[in-house]
Amino acid sequence: MTKIAVLGTGRMGGAIAQRLLAAGHPVTVWNRTASRADPLRRAGARVAGSPAGAVAGAEIVVTMLADPAAVDDVLFGPGGAAGALVPGVCLVEMSTIGPAAVRSVAGRLPDGVHLVDAPVGGSVPAAAAGQLRVLVGGPDAAVERVAPVLAALGTVRHLGGTGSGAAAKLVLNAALLIGVGGVADALTVARAVGVDRDTALDLLGAGPLGAAVARATTSDADFPVALAHKDLGLVLDELAGADAPLVRAARAALAASDPTADIATLTTREQP
């Protein structure tokens, strides 16, 4: 079994850590809010007091954090993990931070420490069931090393060099959020023309927006509006001015929504 450290045990990071524990790996965890690691302690994980303490002795280090600033702080800030990484360790960056940030992290790691970017498609239930889509970028040898561990989480797809997994995740999230926004607008049309919500959702679910309808009506997923807004900001940063009006419209709709709510609330917002 592989000694693993997981930095960031919010809902998704916690589900990933639980899955790795269930696969038999020794797991050490750290979270900025320490109480969030309590369920993992009860499940058999060791809980560390700092990122650096968590990675001591680890062969693979997983980061699942909110944004590029959080990744930078946890790795390179005071008590950060990067200074405690030794040659041969592989950092698996699973946060949604975009390819530019991933390449920046890779360039700042100590010599001999390898980085694989591996953001995922799917939410907490998929993580718990080992049914995530793991979007992997990185050198072949590093990817081959971590692939058996990542396989416990779902289907692993190696997309290319460093940053390619992070890039693919932005594509998926852009499509998801545009789709959910499209469902929201279609429901607005339905209200205006007198088609009830359930009928509209049934009709939309059988068409090209079927996957977006399924996501917009689920009750067990967790993708806060604030993180979705951040993700589309990363998309726009990568576009460098290229025209993407639907991305911009979806981000504007998110900006007007409750940042703590799930993205499904786009389809339930009150209309004037």
N, C-alpha and C positions, 0 to 999 in steps of 0.2 A: 504494500500500500504506500501511497505517496503522502508525505507531510505537506499540508496545505495551510496557508494563512488566508483568511478572508477579511479584507478591510472594507467596512461599510455593511452593516447588517440591518438596513431598513427592510421593507417588505420583500423586495426582490433579492437583495443580498442575503437576507435571512433564509429565504426559501432555497437559494442556491447552496448556502452552507448546510442546511438541513439535508439536502439531497446528497451532498458529498459525504456527510456523516453516514447517511443510510447506505452509501456504497462502500463503507468500511474504511474510509480515509481518516487518519488523525487530523483534526481541524482545530486551528487556533483562530479566534475571531477578535476583532476590535471594532468598536463603534463609538462615535463622538458622544452620543447619548448612551451611557453604559447600560441602562436598564433594558434597552432593546436587545441586548445580548443574553439576557437571563434565560429565555426559552432555549437558546442554544447551549448554554451551560448545563441546563437540565437534560439536554439530549446527549451530552457527552463531550461538548467542545471545551477547549481551554479558552478562557477569556483573558486577554492581555490588557494592560493599562495604557499602552501607547502603541502607535503603529510600529515603531522600531522594535518594541518588545514582542509584538505579534509575529513578526517575520523571522525572529531568531530561530534558526534551525529548520526553517521551511524550505522545501524544494520548489514549490510553486506558490506564488502569491497572487491572489485574485483581488482586484479593486472593483467595487461596484458602488460608485459615488454619484452625487447629484449633478455635477457640472465640472468644467475644466478647472475652475478656481479651487474646488474641493479636492480634486485629484492632485493639483500642484501643492496644496497645503499638506495633505496627508503624506505625500511622497517626499517633498523637499522642504517643508516648513520645520519649525522647531519640533524635535522628537520624531521627525519624519522617517518613513520606512526606507527611503533610498539609501541613506547612509549605512544601514544595517544589512543591506543585501550583499551577498558574497558571490564571487564568480561561480557560474553554473546554475544559479537560480533563474527561473523564468517568471517574469511578471506577466500575468494575463489581465489585460485592461478591458473590463466588461462594461464600463460606464459608457453612456452616450455623450461623447465629447467632440466628435468630428475628427477627420483625418489629420488636420493641421496640428491639433493638440496632441494627438497620438504620436506623431513624428517628433514633436518637440520633446515629449517625455522620453521617447526612445533615445534621443540624442543626449540626454542629461543623465542617463543611468550609469552606474559604475561600470568600468571595463569588465567584460565577461558575463554581464547580466543581460539576458535576452528578453525581448518584449514581443508578445503576441496580442494583437487587439482582437477581442472576441465579444462584441456586443450581441444581444440576443433579440430575436423576434418572439413575442409571446409574453404573457403576464404571469402573475404569481401561480395560478393553478397549473399552468403548463410547466413551470419550474418544478413544482411539487411532484408532478407526474413524470418528469423526465422527458417532456415533449417540446422543449424549446427548439427554435432554429438558431444555431450558434454560427454567427457570421465571422469567419476567421481571416485575419491577415497577418503575415509575418514570414520569416525565412522558413524554408521547408523543414530543416532539422528541428527548429524550435516548435513548429506546429506539430510535427510527428511526435515529439516528446509529450506535448500536453494533450493531444487528441484523445488518448484513452481516458483521461480524467474528464475532459469536456463531454465525452460520449455519455457519461452518466446523466448529463443535463438534457440531452436531446440529440438532434441530428446536426453533425458538424459539417460545415461547408467551407473549404479553404478557397478564398477568392483571389488571392494574390499576395503581393508584398505588404510591408508594414503600412497600415492605414487603410487597406482595402476593405477590411471588415467594418471599420468605422464609417467609411464612405457608403457602403451598402446599407448600413443602418439608417443613415440620413435619407436615402432613397425610400426605404420602407416607411419611415415615419412621415415623410412628406406625403406619400400616397395615402397613408392611413388618415392623417389629419385633414387632407383635402376631401377624402371620401366621407368622413364623419361630418365635416362642414357641408358637404353636398346633401347628405341626408337631412341635416338641419334645415337647409333652405328648401328642400323638397317638401318637408313637413309644413313649412311656412306657406308654401303654395297650396298644400292640401287644406290647411285651415281656411285660406282665403276663398277657395272654390267649393268648400263644403264637403270635403272627403274626410271621414273621421280618421284619427291617428292610427288605430289598429289596422284598418283597411289599407291605409297608405303604406304602413310598414310591411304588411303582407305582400303588397304589390311590389314595393321596392326590393324586398328581400329575395324575390324571384328573378330580379334583373341584375344588371351589371354592378349595382351598388350592394349586392347581397352581403359581401364580407363586411362592408362598413355598417350595414344595418345590424349584423350580428354583434359587432363590437359596440355599437351605440346602445344596444338593448341588454347587454350582459350586466349582471349584478355582482360578479365575483372578480372582475379585473381591477387594476389599480394603475392609472396613468394620470396623475394630477395635472390640471391645466397649467400650473406654473412650469412643470418640466416640459410639457408639450410646447409651450411658448418659447422656452429656452432652446428646444431642439430646432424649431423653425428659424430661430435666430442664427443657429449654427449653419443651417442650410443657406440662409441669405448671405452669411459671411463667405461661404464657399462659392456662391454664385458670382461674387465680385461684380455685381451690377447687371448680370444677365437678366433678361426679362422672365419673370415667373409670377404673373399676377395672381394665380390661384394660391400660391404659397403665401403671398403677402396678404391676401384676403383672409385666409385661414388664420394667420397669425393675428390679424386685427380682431377677428372674432374671439380668439382666445384672450386677447388683452382686455376684452370687455366682460370676461367671465370670472367667476369665483376662482382664484388661483389654487385653492385647496381642494376643489371638487374634481371628480373624475371628468375626463373629456366627454363622456356621454351626456353631461349636462348641456352641451351645445345643442342637443336635440330636444331639450326640455325647457329651455329658457322662455320666459314670458315675452310675449310680443306686444308692442304698443297698440 
